[in-house]
Amino acid sequence: MEENLHTKSSQTTSARFAIEGMDCQACANRIEKVLRRQQGIQTADVNFASDELQTRFDSRLLSTEDIVQIVAKTGFKATPANESSLNALAEANSGKHTGISWRLGIIWLIAIPFIIGMLGMLIGQHWMLPPMWQFILATIIQLGFAWPFYTSAIKSLQGGVANMDVLVSLGTLAIWLYSSIMLFNHQNHAHQYIYFEASVMVIAFVSLGKYLEQRTKKQSLNSMSLLLQLTPKMVRKQTELGWQEVPLSQIKTGDILQTNAGNRIAADGLVHSGEAWCDESYLTGESKPLLKQTGDKVLAGALISNGSITYQAQTLGSQTLLGDMMQALSQAQGSKAPIARLADKVSMVFVPTVVAIAVLTFLLNWWLGNGTNEAVTRGVAVLVIACPCALGLATPAAMMVGMGRSARYGVWFKDAAALERTSQVDTVVLDKTGTLTSGQPQIVAQWQAPKSKYSQQKILQLAAAVEELTTHPLALAIIQAAQKQQLPILKAFNSHSDIGQGTQAQIEGYGTIKVGNPAYCSFNIPEELKQQEIWRIASIVVVAINDKVEGVFAIADALKQDTVQAIQRLKQQHIDIYIMSGDQHSVVEYIAKQLGINHYHAEMNPRAKAEAVRQLMQQGKVVAMVGDGINDAPALAAADVSFAMYGGTDVATNTASATLMRHSVTQVADALALAHATVRVVKQNLFFAFFYNILGIPLAAIGLLSPVIAGAAMAMSSISVLLNALRLKKSGLE
């Protein structure tokens, strides 16, 4: 993980740590409880799914080393988040080290004879190992391979919180101890009183469940391994000896690198030569490959789908956009959503409650005359079936997958709380310039004089030749339009500009070309144009050839290509949409009508925007604000949820709940859809986790679930919660 220490004041510091050794949510609760008791700790949140601690503390009283020592006393290992641990975590999550451990292998090898006997009982063949052999094998498991359960349980109790290993330890020890006593007291008829297979199979199933749970978490939940794979291990670098393959670690800023089709960019930089199509979808959410040519910016992790380029490395490692994304995602996935507090509160009292229920189950069954054997079996089944692993994974598993998928769509949520709050949004407030529109003047309409002997393309080409000699923003719009149509730029000379009016120049074969406002070219705008709204709100640029007006351009800030579709998606999600802009009323009204938006406000200053957002919130609306500039920062801060465009002002980005990588309202629709889907899965997981325990405990208490079946069911409950969370990777966004 990347170090994320920053000072809020001279005393308060935030830090993140990787935690090793947690088995369930109760472990996370234990660490939180111990840390929060410490003087100087302001906040401490442990995410079981991501195995991460995020904390804020008074740096005058504590250091990161002190926190490491405090966590160690709870029985776990904490590693401060730094750049090397970021790569280590990603490597660990890549799935390369998910083979079955020798411990798990031996446990299941010993369990095979018990499995055979249990299967035989199902088909009426009552075969089992001799009682003494059962005792020997069960003892090897119980006093040898089950020892990690005991150590974890003891440390848990020392920390003042009981975890799932307390339940497993109590249950299996009770069965083993009871069966051992019965074996030596009833040697002639021991097979009627012993249940060694139950203790062995519970440990086997729980151990398998933990393995599958960790394997699923490493391979699927965390997106860090996927991001790490976007970075090439070897890079072609230009040296004095020519092009050479070198490790990425040897690359320095300023080096010239080469990437061909099928390979990935190693650093953020500028194209030095060549051209290629780059797929940046994992970084920005832009699905279409982009053509990169000399001078264009390339991003680390982008895939070259066609072509070949050389580029100069400008930023490396954690300083690249990919590195920034890894840091942001790591921090966000390690955070805790408010909805997770419910599971935390339940887990804190769950284990002691279950132990009490198990004891009561034993006493009632014994008192009702069901026999000691049956009373012990049912009490143990209650202990085993109630392990709260699924409850602890319900929220963080879904949140991790949801935020990982959001990042792939180019939406970087600040934390899990922001994602949860986004799911509640019912009103979106949009800035106009740079959000709905491109923020740059474009030709939005063109008029050609009647009986003109020049085509529209020729008029544009001549205007571009004159405007090449100026730096006015409207001139740039004309030049870019000509370039987009791939029109050759003609050579102009004898240029003369009248500031605020226009420019004229000579072009061989055409004479004098004047490009400027209507007064500069002695042009009266026809009534037919005045009646069209686009011509009333746009800037008018006239082109006259040898003092005869041949064409006119309407230049305005045009809608982005995907804005209309994005607004339709928001409406389909039943979102109320408002436009709040500082632009003049006629322009804002025109944009609102184009998009079918009924609520719009113009000529608003930053204070007015923020106040309007507060008024919407006072009406009971959950408001999301979308903007990219300093003037949007007060409204972003006032809103329930805020989306800032990446690369905008720092104050806007730092204020926002989430960052949009593509400067597109489409990503707002994506964010809302993903947030709704994620929280929906969280609620499903919590329901099934609660339902599982509520149903399982009484079934075990009345003898309908044996300890063995309870152990298998408990293991599968955690896996089912994880698999349900993984559905988010493929769920639709509509």
Order of alpha helices (4+ residues) and beta strands (2+ residues): beta-beta-alpha-beta-beta-alpha-beta-alpha-alpha-alpha-alpha-alpha-alpha-alpha-beta-beta-beta-beta-alpha-beta-beta-beta-alpha-alpha-alpha-alpha-beta-alpha-beta-beta-alpha-alpha-beta-beta-beta-alpha-alpha-beta-beta-alpha-beta-alpha-beta-alpha-beta-alpha-beta-alpha-beta-alpha-alpha
